[in-house]
């Protein structure tokens, strides 16, 4: 299970929106992020990552969107479960094969 965020989703969305809206007022995006982060009492690094992800989701930046990341995570989880099931079936098959050989020898 993933860990829960310290910040609610509404705060994240509002913070990212504020960064994009107030960007013309500051000399750089980093200055905007620092200003907004101080106002909302969140870390600059969190806000920077949220902004980058919002840009990827909007297609303005290369990389995986949130939906694609979730899809990959789901597929990896399913893959782990299937591998575990295969291991269990392989072990059970070997057990029953050995039991059949033992039965024939008696």
N, C-alpha and C positions, 0 to 999 in steps of 0.2 A: 504494500500500500504506500502511496505517496504521502508525503507529509503535508499537512494543511498549512496554508499561507497565514502569516501573521496579519496580513491586510485583507479586508473584504474586497470582493470583486468590484463593487461600486466605487470604492476609493481608487482602485487601480485605473478603472476607466476614466474617472474624473481627472486623475493626475496626468494621464497620457493626453487627454483632451486639453488640459491646461498648458502642457508643454508645447503642443502644436499651436495653440491659440496665442501664446505669449512669446513665441520664437522671434517675431520681428522686433520686439522690445529689447532684446539682448544681443550682444555681439556674436555669441556662438550658442550652439545647442547645449553645450556643457554648462554655460552660464545660466541658461534657461532651466535646465534640469536642477542645478543647485538651488536656484531661487524657489522653484515650485516645491522641491523636496523639503526645504526649510519651512515653507508655509504649511505643508501637510504633515510634517513630522514623520517623514519616511526617509530611508537612506537613499543617497544619490545613485548607488549601484542598482538598487531595486528599480528605481524609476527609469534608469537608463535601459535596463533589460526589458522592462515593460514596453518602453517606447520602441525598442528594436523589434520586439515581437509584434507589436501593432503595425509597424512598417512592413514586416514580412507578411502578415495577414492581409494587408492592403495591396500587396504586390509591388511595393516600392523598394523592397530590399530582397536580394536573393536569400534563399534558405527555406526551411520547412515551415509551413503554416501550423497553427495550433491544431487544426483538424488532422493534418498529416502526421504530426507528432503523436497524437492520440491513437491514430490508426496503427502506426508502427508499434506503439506500446501494447496495444491490444493483440496484434499479431505475434509479438514476442511472447506475451503471456500464454496465448493459445499454443504456440510452438513448445514452450516449456511443459505445459500440461500434456501435450501429445507425446513428447519424449518420455515423460514420466510414466504415462500409460503404456507406452511400448516397452519400457524397461520392466514394468510389472508383468505384462503379458509374456515377455521373453522369459522371465524368471519362472512364472507359473508353467509355461510350456516345458521348460527344462525339468522342472520338478515332476510333472506328470509323465514325461517321457522316461525319466529315471524310474518312477514308480512302475511303469508298464514293463520295463526291462527286468526289474526285480521280481515282478509277478510271474513273468515267463520263466525265470530261472527256478522258481520254487515248485 
